[in-house]
Every structure is written in structure tokens, then in C-alpha cells.
Amino acid sequence: MVDLSDVRFVKRIVVGSSNPNQMESEGQIEEARALLNRCLGDSPRGHLMATEKSFTILQIGEHQVVLQWICYHVGFMRRPAWLVD
């Protein structure tokens, strides 16, 4: 467990579609997964601080569509140089 007093930078990474009017493509979701893996694996190594999970059920005609996403909060002791917003 990381001491939260050492955390100086938090990166929020959303994996999935959080907006029904602007659906994420599979490529965008894969980019978010790759960023999460890099944040947790590369130097400086980030630590998972929290997660948010959400879903929405949409009715489109006769079909129900489940829109779900998960948000990861990754904390760092300093902002990584390779992390560009």
C-alpha cells in the first residue's frame, strides 16, 4: 500500500464509454487500457488509488443496450515525463 501523503499527481483513466452520445471505438478503449498498463508498469510506477464503476441501460427501439465504463485513479509521487495530456 502506498502512503497517500507521498502522492503528488493523480491520473484519471476512463476505460469504456461514459457518454451515450459519443461512443468510444474499440481502438480508443484499447488505448486507454494501454495507458493504464503503462501507468502501473513503467517508471515512475503509479499505484491504483481508487476505481469508479458505472453502467447505464439504454432502450434503443426494441433493444436494450448496456453502456458501462470503469475509471481508474492512479497516483504518482511525481508527474511522469512520458505522460502527455
HTML snippet that shows the backbone in 3Dmol.js (N, CA, C, O; Angstrom):
<script src="https://3Dmol.org/build/3Dmol-min.js"></script>
<div id="view" style="width:600px;height:400px;position:relative"></div>
<script>
const pdb = `
ATOM      1  N   MET A   1       0.840  -1.179   0.000  1.00  0.00           N
ATOM      2  CA  MET A   1       0.000   0.000   0.000  1.00  0.00           C
ATOM      3  C   MET A   1       0.882   1.239   0.000  1.00  0.00           C
ATOM      4  O   MET A   1       1.860   1.308   0.745  1.00  0.00           O
ATOM      5  N   VAL A   2       0.549   2.194  -0.814  1.00  0.00           N
ATOM      6  CA  VAL A   2       1.303   3.435  -0.901  1.00  0.00           C
ATOM      7  C   VAL A   2       0.759   4.432   0.128  1.00  0.00           C
ATOM      8  O   VAL A   2      -0.444   4.490   0.385  1.00  0.00           O
ATOM      9  N   ASP A   3       1.654   5.197   0.697  1.00  0.00           N
ATOM     10  CA  ASP A   3       1.260   6.245   1.631  1.00  0.00           C
ATOM     11  C   ASP A   3       0.716   7.417   0.814  1.00  0.00           C
ATOM     12  O   ASP A   3       1.423   7.953  -0.039  1.00  0.00           O
ATOM     13  N   LEU A   4      -0.528   7.819   1.064  1.00  0.00           N
ATOM     14  CA  LEU A   4      -1.157   8.869   0.268  1.00  0.00           C
ATOM     15  C   LEU A   4      -0.488  10.227   0.433  1.00  0.00           C
ATOM     16  O   LEU A   4      -0.666  11.105  -0.412  1.00  0.00           O
ATOM     17  N   SER A   5       0.266  10.415   1.490  1.00  0.00           N
ATOM     18  CA  SER A   5       0.967  11.690   1.655  1.00  0.00           C
ATOM     19  C   SER A   5       2.103  11.833   0.637  1.00  0.00           C
ATOM     20  O   SER A   5       2.575  12.944   0.396  1.00  0.00           O
ATOM     21  N   ASP A   6       2.548  10.715   0.035  1.00  0.00           N
ATOM     22  CA  ASP A   6       3.586  10.757  -0.995  1.00  0.00           C
ATOM     23  C   ASP A   6       3.036  11.075  -2.377  1.00  0.00           C
ATOM     24  O   ASP A   6       3.806  11.414  -3.275  1.00  0.00           O
ATOM     25  N   VAL A   7       1.744  10.978  -2.569  1.00  0.00           N
ATOM     26  CA  VAL A   7       1.127  11.176  -3.879  1.00  0.00           C
ATOM     27  C   VAL A   7       1.043  12.671  -4.176  1.00  0.00           C
ATOM     28  O   VAL A   7       0.478  13.441  -3.400  1.00  0.00           O
ATOM     29  N   ARG A   8       1.617  13.069  -5.318  1.00  0.00           N
ATOM     30  CA  ARG A   8       1.595  14.469  -5.739  1.00  0.00           C
ATOM     31  C   ARG A   8       0.833  14.661  -7.047  1.00  0.00           C
ATOM     32  O   ARG A   8       0.472  15.787  -7.390  1.00  0.00           O
ATOM     33  N   PHE A   9       0.585  13.580  -7.779  1.00  0.00           N
ATOM     34  CA  PHE A   9      -0.098  13.676  -9.073  1.00  0.00           C
ATOM     35  C   PHE A   9      -1.019  12.475  -9.221  1.00  0.00           C
ATOM     36  O   PHE A   9      -0.614  11.345  -8.948  1.00  0.00           O
ATOM     37  N   VAL A  10      -2.259  12.712  -9.652  1.00  0.00           N
ATOM     38  CA  VAL A  10      -3.231  11.644  -9.874  1.00  0.00           C
ATOM     39  C   VAL A  10      -3.718  11.713 -11.320  1.00  0.00           C
ATOM     40  O   VAL A  10      -4.159  12.765 -11.783  1.00  0.00           O
ATOM     41  N   LYS A  11      -3.638  10.606 -12.015  1.00  0.00           N
ATOM     42  CA  LYS A  11      -4.122  10.498 -13.389  1.00  0.00           C
ATOM     43  C   LYS A  11      -5.419   9.707 -13.370  1.00  0.00           C
ATOM     44  O   LYS A  11      -5.479   8.618 -12.799  1.00  0.00           O
ATOM     45  N   ARG A  12      -6.461  10.254 -13.995  1.00  0.00           N
ATOM     46  CA  ARG A  12      -7.765   9.603 -14.094  1.00  0.00           C
ATOM     47  C   ARG A  12      -7.873   8.999 -15.484  1.00  0.00           C
ATOM     48  O   ARG A  12      -7.763   9.714 -16.480  1.00  0.00           O
ATOM     49  N   ILE A  13      -8.089   7.682 -15.562  1.00  0.00           N
ATOM     50  CA  ILE A  13      -8.152   6.962 -16.836  1.00  0.00           C
ATOM     51  C   ILE A  13      -9.503   6.269 -16.930  1.00  0.00           C
ATOM     52  O   ILE A  13      -9.831   5.422 -16.099  1.00  0.00           O
ATOM     53  N   VAL A  14     -10.290   6.632 -17.950  1.00  0.00           N
ATOM     54  CA  VAL A  14     -11.605   6.034 -18.158  1.00  0.00           C
ATOM     55  C   VAL A  14     -11.491   4.977 -19.247  1.00  0.00           C
ATOM     56  O   VAL A  14     -11.023   5.258 -20.350  1.00  0.00           O
ATOM     57  N   VAL A  15     -11.924   3.753 -18.928  1.00  0.00           N
ATOM     58  CA  VAL A  15     -11.932   2.654 -19.887  1.00  0.00           C
ATOM     59  C   VAL A  15     -13.392   2.300 -20.150  1.00  0.00           C
ATOM     60  O   VAL A  15     -14.103   1.851 -19.251  1.00  0.00           O
ATOM     61  N   GLY A  16     -13.828   2.504 -21.378  1.00  0.00           N
ATOM     62  CA  GLY A  16     -15.215   2.243 -21.742  1.00  0.00           C
ATOM     63  C   GLY A  16     -15.896   3.523 -22.181  1.00  0.00           C
ATOM     64  O   GLY A  16     -15.274   4.585 -22.231  1.00  0.00           O
ATOM     65  N   SER A  17     -17.165   3.418 -22.496  1.00  0.00           N
ATOM     66  CA  SER A  17     -17.933   4.563 -22.979  1.00  0.00           C
ATOM     67  C   SER A  17     -18.765   5.149 -21.853  1.00  0.00           C
ATOM     68  O   SER A  17     -19.635   4.478 -21.298  1.00  0.00           O
ATOM     69  N   SER A  18     -18.494   6.399 -21.521  1.00  0.00           N
ATOM     70  CA  SER A  18     -19.234   7.053 -20.448  1.00  0.00           C
ATOM     71  C   SER A  18     -20.292   8.009 -20.982  1.00  0.00           C
ATOM     72  O   SER A  18     -21.074   8.552 -20.202  1.00  0.00           O
ATOM     73  N   ASN A  19     -20.335   8.226 -22.282  1.00  0.00           N
ATOM     74  CA  ASN A  19     -21.286   9.146 -22.882  1.00  0.00           C
ATOM     75  C   ASN A  19     -22.041   8.434 -24.009  1.00  0.00           C
ATOM     76  O   ASN A  19     -21.423   8.044 -25.000  1.00  0.00           O
ATOM     77  N   PRO A  20     -23.379   8.253 -23.880  1.00  0.00           N
ATOM     78  CA  PRO A  20     -24.120   7.533 -24.924  1.00  0.00           C
ATOM     79  C   PRO A  20     -24.167   8.272 -26.254  1.00  0.00           C
ATOM     80  O   PRO A  20     -24.408   7.652 -27.290  1.00  0.00           O
ATOM     81  N   ASN A  21     -23.942   9.583 -26.249  1.00  0.00           N
ATOM     82  CA  ASN A  21     -23.951  10.355 -27.491  1.00  0.00           C
ATOM     83  C   ASN A  21     -22.619  10.315 -28.220  1.00  0.00           C
ATOM     84  O   ASN A  21     -22.534  10.690 -29.390  1.00  0.00           O
ATOM     85  N   GLN A  22     -21.581   9.862 -27.532  1.00  0.00           N
ATOM     86  CA  GLN A  22     -20.244   9.807 -28.115  1.00  0.00           C
ATOM     87  C   GLN A  22     -19.592   8.489 -27.702  1.00  0.00           C
ATOM     88  O   GLN A  22     -18.792   8.456 -26.766  1.00  0.00           O
ATOM     89  N   MET A  23     -19.927   7.419 -28.389  1.00  0.00           N
ATOM     90  CA  MET A  23     -19.436   6.083 -28.053  1.00  0.00           C
ATOM     91  C   MET A  23     -17.951   5.962 -28.396  1.00  0.00           C
ATOM     92  O   MET A  23     -17.493   6.456 -29.427  1.00  0.00           O
ATOM     93  N   GLU A  24     -17.217   5.297 -27.513  1.00  0.00           N
ATOM     94  CA  GLU A  24     -15.798   5.042 -27.735  1.00  0.00           C
ATOM     95  C   GLU A  24     -15.638   3.870 -28.707  1.00  0.00           C
ATOM     96  O   GLU A  24     -16.375   2.886 -28.642  1.00  0.00           O
ATOM     97  N   SER A  25     -14.670   3.997 -29.597  1.00  0.00           N
ATOM     98  CA  SER A  25     -14.377   2.891 -30.504  1.00  0.00           C
ATOM     99  C   SER A  25     -13.525   1.858 -29.763  1.00  0.00           C
ATOM    100  O   SER A  25     -12.987   2.140 -28.692  1.00  0.00           O
ATOM    101  N   GLU A  26     -13.412   0.689 -30.330  1.00  0.00           N
ATOM    102  CA  GLU A  26     -12.582  -0.356 -29.717  1.00  0.00           C
ATOM    103  C   GLU A  26     -11.121   0.087 -29.644  1.00  0.00           C
ATOM    104  O   GLU A  26     -10.409  -0.261 -28.702  1.00  0.00           O
ATOM    105  N   GLY A  27     -10.682   0.848 -30.629  1.00  0.00           N
ATOM    106  CA  GLY A  27      -9.309   1.353 -30.619  1.00  0.00           C
ATOM    107  C   GLY A  27      -9.062   2.340 -29.483  1.00  0.00           C
ATOM    108  O   GLY A  27      -8.004   2.310 -28.854  1.00  0.00           O
ATOM    109  N   GLN A  28     -10.037   3.219 -29.216  1.00  0.00           N
ATOM    110  CA  GLN A  28      -9.895   4.183 -28.121  1.00  0.00           C
ATOM    111  C   GLN A  28      -9.892   3.473 -26.772  1.00  0.00           C
ATOM    112  O   GLN A  28      -9.151   3.859 -25.868  1.00  0.00           O
ATOM    113  N   ILE A  29     -10.711   2.443 -26.634  1.00  0.00           N
ATOM    114  CA  ILE A  29     -10.737   1.668 -25.388  1.00  0.00           C
ATOM    115  C   ILE A  29      -9.405   0.950 -25.193  1.00  0.00           C
ATOM    116  O   ILE A  29      -8.891   0.885 -24.077  1.00  0.00           O
ATOM    117  N   GLU A  30      -8.853   0.419 -26.263  1.00  0.00           N
ATOM    118  CA  GLU A  30      -7.556  -0.272 -26.174  1.00  0.00           C
ATOM    119  C   GLU A  30      -6.433   0.714 -25.821  1.00  0.00           C
ATOM    120  O   GLU A  30      -5.514   0.362 -25.081  1.00  0.00           O
ATOM    121  N   GLU A  31      -6.501   1.944 -26.343  1.00  0.00           N
ATOM    122  CA  GLU A  31      -5.511   2.967 -25.984  1.00  0.00           C
ATOM    123  C   GLU A  31      -5.581   3.281 -24.494  1.00  0.00           C
ATOM    124  O   GLU A  31      -4.547   3.441 -23.845  1.00  0.00           O
ATOM    125  N   ALA A  32      -6.800   3.371 -23.945  1.00  0.00           N
ATOM    126  CA  ALA A  32      -6.956   3.636 -22.511  1.00  0.00           C
ATOM    127  C   ALA A  32      -6.386   2.486 -21.682  1.00  0.00           C
ATOM    128  O   ALA A  32      -5.749   2.717 -20.654  1.00  0.00           O
ATOM    129  N   ARG A  33      -6.614   1.242 -22.127  1.00  0.00           N
ATOM    130  CA  ARG A  33      -6.045   0.084 -21.428  1.00  0.00           C
ATOM    131  C   ARG A  33      -4.523   0.109 -21.464  1.00  0.00           C
ATOM    132  O   ARG A  33      -3.866  -0.177 -20.462  1.00  0.00           O
ATOM    133  N   ALA A  34      -3.966   0.452 -22.621  1.00  0.00           N
ATOM    134  CA  ALA A  34      -2.505   0.509 -22.754  1.00  0.00           C
ATOM    135  C   ALA A  34      -1.922   1.596 -21.851  1.00  0.00           C
ATOM    136  O   ALA A  34      -0.870   1.397 -21.243  1.00  0.00           O
ATOM    137  N   LEU A  35      -2.600   2.747 -21.758  1.00  0.00           N
ATOM    138  CA  LEU A  35      -2.145   3.815 -20.866  1.00  0.00           C
ATOM    139  C   LEU A  35      -2.194   3.360 -19.413  1.00  0.00           C
ATOM    140  O   LEU A  35      -1.270   3.629 -18.645  1.00  0.00           O
ATOM    141  N   LEU A  36      -3.264   2.673 -19.037  1.00  0.00           N
ATOM    142  CA  LEU A  36      -3.363   2.161 -17.669  1.00  0.00           C
ATOM    143  C   LEU A  36      -2.233   1.188 -17.368  1.00  0.00           C
ATOM    144  O   LEU A  36      -1.614   1.269 -16.307  1.00  0.00           O
ATOM    145  N   ASN A  37      -1.958   0.271 -18.285  1.00  0.00           N
ATOM    146  CA  ASN A  37      -0.869  -0.686 -18.089  1.00  0.00           C
ATOM    147  C   ASN A  37       0.483   0.018 -17.990  1.00  0.00           C
ATOM    148  O   ASN A  37       1.340  -0.379 -17.200  1.00  0.00           O
ATOM    149  N   ARG A  38       0.670   1.064 -18.794  1.00  0.00           N
ATOM    150  CA  ARG A  38       1.933   1.805 -18.729  1.00  0.00           C
ATOM    151  C   ARG A  38       2.058   2.539 -17.396  1.00  0.00           C
ATOM    152  O   ARG A  38       3.135   2.565 -16.800  1.00  0.00           O
ATOM    153  N   CYS A  39       0.960   3.136 -16.926  1.00  0.00           N
ATOM    154  CA  CYS A  39       0.990   3.852 -15.641  1.00  0.00           C
ATOM    155  C   CYS A  39       1.319   2.916 -14.484  1.00  0.00           C
ATOM    156  O   CYS A  39       1.988   3.318 -13.532  1.00  0.00           O
ATOM    157  N   LEU A  40       0.855   1.677 -14.560  1.00  0.00           N
ATOM    158  CA  LEU A  40       1.076   0.732 -13.467  1.00  0.00           C
ATOM    159  C   LEU A  40       2.375  -0.056 -13.603  1.00  0.00           C
ATOM    160  O   LEU A  40       2.803  -0.721 -12.659  1.00  0.00           O
ATOM    161  N   GLY A  41       3.011   0.016 -14.791  1.00  0.00           N
ATOM    162  CA  GLY A  41       4.185  -0.804 -15.005  1.00  0.00           C
ATOM    163  C   GLY A  41       5.483  -0.056 -15.248  1.00  0.00           C
ATOM    164  O   GLY A  41       6.551  -0.532 -14.860  1.00  0.00           O
ATOM    165  N   ASP A  42       5.409   1.125 -15.893  1.00  0.00           N
ATOM    166  CA  ASP A  42       6.624   1.859 -16.236  1.00  0.00           C
ATOM    167  C   ASP A  42       7.116   2.707 -15.065  1.00  0.00           C
ATOM    168  O   ASP A  42       6.442   2.851 -14.045  1.00  0.00           O
ATOM    169  N   SER A  43       8.298   3.255 -15.245  1.00  0.00           N
ATOM    170  CA  SER A  43       8.881   4.115 -14.223  1.00  0.00           C
ATOM    171  C   SER A  43       8.574   5.574 -14.551  1.00  0.00           C
ATOM    172  O   SER A  43       8.711   5.951 -15.714  1.00  0.00           O
ATOM    173  N   PRO A  44       8.175   6.402 -13.619  1.00  0.00           N
ATOM    174  CA  PRO A  44       7.860   6.082 -12.235  1.00  0.00           C
ATOM    175  C   PRO A  44       6.563   5.296 -12.160  1.00  0.00           C
ATOM    176  O   PRO A  44       5.592   5.605 -12.852  1.00  0.00           O
ATOM    177  N   ARG A  45       6.560   4.298 -11.330  1.00  0.00           N
ATOM    178  CA  ARG A  45       5.420   3.399 -11.247  1.00  0.00           C
ATOM    179  C   ARG A  45       4.295   4.033 -10.440  1.00  0.00           C
ATOM    180  O   ARG A  45       4.509   4.535  -9.336  1.00  0.00           O
ATOM    181  N   GLY A  46       3.086   4.002 -11.012  1.00  0.00           N
ATOM    182  CA  GLY A  46       1.920   4.527 -10.333  1.00  0.00           C
ATOM    183  C   GLY A  46       1.258   3.457  -9.481  1.00  0.00           C
ATOM    184  O   GLY A  46       1.507   2.264  -9.652  1.00  0.00           O
ATOM    185  N   HIS A  47       0.416   3.902  -8.567  1.00  0.00           N
ATOM    186  CA  HIS A  47      -0.310   2.993  -7.689  1.00  0.00           C
ATOM    187  C   HIS A  47      -1.800   3.251  -7.838  1.00  0.00           C
ATOM    188  O   HIS A  47      -2.245   4.399  -7.862  1.00  0.00           O
ATOM    189  N   LEU A  48      -2.560   2.176  -7.937  1.00  0.00           N
ATOM    190  CA  LEU A  48      -4.001   2.285  -8.060  1.00  0.00           C
ATOM    191  C   LEU A  48      -4.578   2.775  -6.742  1.00  0.00           C
ATOM    192  O   LEU A  48      -4.442   2.114  -5.712  1.00  0.00           O
ATOM    193  N   MET A  49      -5.224   3.934  -6.776  1.00  0.00           N
ATOM    194  CA  MET A  49      -5.771   4.533  -5.564  1.00  0.00           C
ATOM    195  C   MET A  49      -7.259   4.244  -5.400  1.00  0.00           C
ATOM    196  O   MET A  49      -7.728   3.984  -4.292  1.00  0.00           O
ATOM    197  N   ALA A  50      -8.001   4.290  -6.511  1.00  0.00           N
ATOM    198  CA  ALA A  50      -9.446   4.096  -6.429  1.00  0.00           C
ATOM    199  C   ALA A  50      -9.982   3.723  -7.805  1.00  0.00           C
ATOM    200  O   ALA A  50      -9.327   3.939  -8.824  1.00  0.00           O
ATOM    201  N   THR A  51     -11.177   3.163  -7.813  1.00  0.00           N
ATOM    202  CA  THR A  51     -11.881   2.882  -9.054  1.00  0.00           C
ATOM    203  C   THR A  51     -13.320   3.366  -8.940  1.00  0.00           C
ATOM    204  O   THR A  51     -13.909   3.366  -7.859  1.00  0.00           O
ATOM    205  N   GLU A  52     -13.871   3.775 -10.072  1.00  0.00           N
ATOM    206  CA  GLU A  52     -15.288   4.116 -10.175  1.00  0.00           C
ATOM    207  C   GLU A  52     -15.870   3.185 -11.226  1.00  0.00           C
ATOM    208  O   GLU A  52     -15.287   3.015 -12.297  1.00  0.00           O
ATOM    209  N   LYS A  53     -17.003   2.588 -10.931  1.00  0.00           N
ATOM    210  CA  LYS A  53     -17.663   1.704 -11.890  1.00  0.00           C
ATOM    211  C   LYS A  53     -19.074   2.222 -12.113  1.00  0.00           C
ATOM    212  O   LYS A  53     -19.757   2.618 -11.168  1.00  0.00           O
ATOM    213  N   SER A  54     -19.504   2.218 -13.364  1.00  0.00           N
ATOM    214  CA  SER A  54     -20.839   2.705 -13.661  1.00  0.00           C
ATOM    215  C   SER A  54     -21.382   1.993 -14.895  1.00  0.00           C
ATOM    216  O   SER A  54     -20.632   1.529 -15.755  1.00  0.00           O
ATOM    217  N   PHE A  55     -22.697   1.923 -14.951  1.00  0.00           N
ATOM    218  CA  PHE A  55     -23.335   1.403 -16.151  1.00  0.00           C
ATOM    219  C   PHE A  55     -24.676   2.099 -16.335  1.00  0.00           C
ATOM    220  O   PHE A  55     -25.278   2.596 -15.384  1.00  0.00           O
ATOM    221  N   THR A  56     -25.122   2.120 -17.580  1.00  0.00           N
ATOM    222  CA  THR A  56     -26.407   2.700 -17.940  1.00  0.00           C
ATOM    223  C   THR A  56     -27.089   1.745 -18.903  1.00  0.00           C
ATOM    224  O   THR A  56     -26.450   1.206 -19.806  1.00  0.00           O
ATOM    225  N   ILE A  57     -28.368   1.537 -18.715  1.00  0.00           N
ATOM    226  CA  ILE A  57     -29.147   0.696 -19.628  1.00  0.00           C
ATOM    227  C   ILE A  57     -29.947   1.626 -20.531  1.00  0.00           C
ATOM    228  O   ILE A  57     -30.756   2.421 -20.054  1.00  0.00           O
ATOM    229  N   LEU A  58     -29.717   1.523 -21.832  1.00  0.00           N
ATOM    230  CA  LEU A  58     -30.401   2.355 -22.819  1.00  0.00           C
ATOM    231  C   LEU A  58     -31.407   1.514 -23.590  1.00  0.00           C
ATOM    232  O   LEU A  58     -31.148   0.348 -23.887  1.00  0.00           O
ATOM    233  N   GLN A  59     -32.528   2.090 -23.908  1.00  0.00           N
ATOM    234  CA  GLN A  59     -33.529   1.436 -24.733  1.00  0.00           C
ATOM    235  C   GLN A  59     -33.452   2.048 -26.125  1.00  0.00           C
ATOM    236  O   GLN A  59     -33.788   3.217 -26.313  1.00  0.00           O
ATOM    237  N   ILE A  60     -33.015   1.267 -27.089  1.00  0.00           N
ATOM    238  CA  ILE A  60     -32.914   1.719 -28.472  1.00  0.00           C
ATOM    239  C   ILE A  60     -33.867   0.870 -29.293  1.00  0.00           C
ATOM    240  O   ILE A  60     -33.563  -0.275 -29.629  1.00  0.00           O
ATOM    241  N   GLY A  61     -35.023   1.438 -29.613  1.00  0.00           N
ATOM    242  CA  GLY A  61     -36.057   0.675 -30.308  1.00  0.00           C
ATOM    243  C   GLY A  61     -36.531  -0.458 -29.423  1.00  0.00           C
ATOM    244  O   GLY A  61     -36.996  -0.230 -28.306  1.00  0.00           O
ATOM    245  N   GLU A  62     -36.416  -1.677 -29.918  1.00  0.00           N
ATOM    246  CA  GLU A  62     -36.806  -2.859 -29.154  1.00  0.00           C
ATOM    247  C   GLU A  62     -35.650  -3.462 -28.376  1.00  0.00           C
ATOM    248  O   GLU A  62     -35.831  -4.438 -27.648  1.00  0.00           O
ATOM    249  N   HIS A  63     -34.475  -2.894 -28.523  1.00  0.00           N
ATOM    250  CA  HIS A  63     -33.273  -3.474 -27.928  1.00  0.00           C
ATOM    251  C   HIS A  63     -32.825  -2.688 -26.703  1.00  0.00           C
ATOM    252  O   HIS A  63     -32.952  -1.465 -26.641  1.00  0.00           O
ATOM    253  N   GLN A  64     -32.300  -3.422 -25.737  1.00  0.00           N
ATOM    254  CA  GLN A  64     -31.658  -2.804 -24.583  1.00  0.00           C
ATOM    255  C   GLN A  64     -30.151  -2.898 -24.767  1.00  0.00           C
ATOM    256  O   GLN A  64     -29.614  -3.955 -25.097  1.00  0.00           O
ATOM    257  N   VAL A  65     -29.485  -1.781 -24.550  1.00  0.00           N
ATOM    258  CA  VAL A  65     -28.035  -1.717 -24.679  1.00  0.00           C
ATOM    259  C   VAL A  65     -27.469  -1.315 -23.324  1.00  0.00           C
ATOM    260  O   VAL A  65     -27.944  -0.363 -22.704  1.00  0.00           O
ATOM    261  N   VAL A  66     -26.454  -2.041 -22.870  1.00  0.00           N
ATOM    262  CA  VAL A  66     -25.796  -1.717 -21.608  1.00  0.00           C
ATOM    263  C   VAL A  66     -24.515  -0.955 -21.930  1.00  0.00           C
ATOM    264  O   VAL A  66     -23.631  -1.456 -22.624  1.00  0.00           O
ATOM    265  N   LEU A  67     -24.439   0.265 -21.410  1.00  0.00           N
ATOM    266  CA  LEU A  67     -23.273   1.117 -21.584  1.00  0.00           C
ATOM    267  C   LEU A  67     -22.526   1.103 -20.258  1.00  0.00           C
ATOM    268  O   LEU A  67     -23.063   1.546 -19.243  1.00  0.00           O
ATOM    269  N   GLN A  68     -21.294   0.601 -20.252  1.00  0.00           N
ATOM    270  CA  GLN A  68     -20.558   0.505 -18.995  1.00  0.00           C
ATOM    271  C   GLN A  68     -19.130   1.028 -19.149  1.00  0.00           C
ATOM    272  O   GLN A  68     -18.531   0.968 -20.222  1.00  0.00           O
ATOM    273  N   TRP A  69     -18.616   1.540 -18.042  1.00  0.00           N
ATOM    274  CA  TRP A  69     -17.256   2.053 -18.027  1.00  0.00           C
ATOM    275  C   TRP A  69     -16.696   1.922 -16.625  1.00  0.00           C
ATOM    276  O   TRP A  69     -17.432   1.782 -15.648  1.00  0.00           O
ATOM    277  N   ILE A  70     -15.382   1.971 -16.550  1.00  0.00           N
ATOM    278  CA  ILE A  70     -14.691   1.944 -15.267  1.00  0.00           C
ATOM    279  C   ILE A  70     -13.601   3.013 -15.325  1.00  0.00           C
ATOM    280  O   ILE A  70     -12.913   3.163 -16.335  1.00  0.00           O
ATOM    281  N   CYS A  71     -13.459   3.736 -14.248  1.00  0.00           N
ATOM    282  CA  CYS A  71     -12.473   4.803 -14.160  1.00  0.00           C
ATOM    283  C   CYS A  71     -11.446   4.427 -13.098  1.00  0.00           C
ATOM    284  O   CYS A  71     -11.800   4.053 -11.980  1.00  0.00           O
ATOM    285  N   TYR A  72     -10.186   4.529 -13.458  1.00  0.00           N
ATOM    286  CA  TYR A  72      -9.089   4.217 -12.539  1.00  0.00           C
ATOM    287  C   TYR A  72      -8.396   5.517 -12.140  1.00  0.00           C
ATOM    288  O   TYR A  72      -8.136   6.371 -12.988  1.00  0.00           O
ATOM    289  N   HIS A  73      -8.102   5.664 -10.866  1.00  0.00           N
ATOM    290  CA  HIS A  73      -7.327   6.796 -10.357  1.00  0.00           C
ATOM    291  C   HIS A  73      -5.961   6.248  -9.970  1.00  0.00           C
ATOM    292  O   HIS A  73      -5.838   5.464  -9.029  1.00  0.00           O
ATOM    293  N   VAL A  74      -4.933   6.670 -10.711  1.00  0.00           N
ATOM    294  CA  VAL A  74      -3.571   6.184 -10.496  1.00  0.00           C
ATOM    295  C   VAL A  74      -2.746   7.322  -9.913  1.00  0.00           C
ATOM    296  O   VAL A  74      -2.648   8.394 -10.509  1.00  0.00           O
ATOM    297  N   GLY A  75      -2.154   7.088  -8.748  1.00  0.00           N
ATOM    298  CA  GLY A  75      -1.371   8.108  -8.066  1.00  0.00           C
ATOM    299  C   GLY A  75       0.122   7.920  -8.288  1.00  0.00           C
ATOM    300  O   GLY A  75       0.623   6.796  -8.316  1.00  0.00           O
ATOM    301  N   PHE A  76       0.826   9.040  -8.444  1.00  0.00           N
ATOM    302  CA  PHE A  76       2.275   9.049  -8.651  1.00  0.00           C
ATOM    303  C   PHE A  76       2.933   9.966  -7.620  1.00  0.00           C
ATOM    304  O   PHE A  76       2.309  10.909  -7.132  1.00  0.00           O
ATOM    305  N   MET A  77       4.172   9.690  -7.298  1.00  0.00           N
ATOM    306  CA  MET A  77       4.941  10.565  -6.420  1.00  0.00           C
ATOM    307  C   MET A  77       5.307  11.858  -7.156  1.00  0.00           C
ATOM    308  O   MET A  77       5.461  12.909  -6.534  1.00  0.00           O
ATOM    309  N   ARG A  78       5.445  11.773  -8.483  1.00  0.00           N
ATOM    310  CA  ARG A  78       5.680  12.946  -9.334  1.00  0.00           C
ATOM    311  C   ARG A  78       5.068  12.644 -10.695  1.00  0.00           C
ATOM    312  O   ARG A  78       4.851  11.485 -11.047  1.00  0.00           O
ATOM    313  N   ARG A  79       4.795  13.691 -11.449  1.00  0.00           N
ATOM    314  CA  ARG A  79       4.202  13.504 -12.783  1.00  0.00           C
ATOM    315  C   ARG A  79       5.228  12.847 -13.707  1.00  0.00           C
ATOM    316  O   ARG A  79       6.348  13.342 -13.830  1.00  0.00           O
ATOM    317  N   PRO A  80       4.866  11.747 -14.353  1.00  0.00           N
ATOM    318  CA  PRO A  80       5.796  11.097 -15.284  1.00  0.00           C
ATOM    319  C   PRO A  80       6.073  11.985 -16.486  1.00  0.00           C
ATOM    320  O   PRO A  80       5.164  12.638 -16.999  1.00  0.00           O
ATOM    321  N   ALA A  81       7.317  12.015 -16.937  1.00  0.00           N
ATOM    322  CA  ALA A  81       7.695  12.841 -18.093  1.00  0.00           C
ATOM    323  C   ALA A  81       7.029  12.344 -19.366  1.00  0.00           C
ATOM    324  O   ALA A  81       6.759  13.135 -20.270  1.00  0.00           O
ATOM    325  N   TRP A  82       6.760  11.041 -19.452  1.00  0.00           N
ATOM    326  CA  TRP A  82       6.167  10.473 -20.654  1.00  0.00           C
ATOM    327  C   TRP A  82       4.649  10.669 -20.715  1.00  0.00           C
ATOM    328  O   TRP A  82       4.033  10.379 -21.740  1.00  0.00           O
ATOM    329  N   LEU A  83       4.049  11.150 -19.645  1.00  0.00           N
ATOM    330  CA  LEU A  83       2.599  11.336 -19.599  1.00  0.00           C
ATOM    331  C   LEU A  83       2.235  12.706 -20.178  1.00  0.00           C
ATOM    332  O   LEU A  83       2.555  13.744 -19.598  1.00  0.00           O
ATOM    333  N   VAL A  84       1.568  12.691 -21.322  1.00  0.00           N
ATOM    334  CA  VAL A  84       1.172  13.915 -22.014  1.00  0.00           C
ATOM    335  C   VAL A  84      -0.343  13.970 -22.055  1.00  0.00           C
ATOM    336  O   VAL A  84      -0.982  12.998 -22.457  1.00  0.00           O
ATOM    337  N   ASP A  85      -0.938  15.097 -21.644  1.00  0.00           N
ATOM    338  CA  ASP A  85      -2.399  15.242 -21.691  1.00  0.00           C
ATOM    339  C   ASP A  85      -2.854  15.800 -23.012  1.00  0.00           C
ATOM    340  O   ASP A  85      -4.053  15.987 -23.223  1.00  0.00           O
TER     341      ASP A  85
END
`;
const viewer = $3Dmol.createViewer("view");
viewer.addModel(pdb, "pdb");
viewer.setStyle({}, {cartoon: {color: "spectrum"}});
viewer.zoomTo();
viewer.render();
</script>
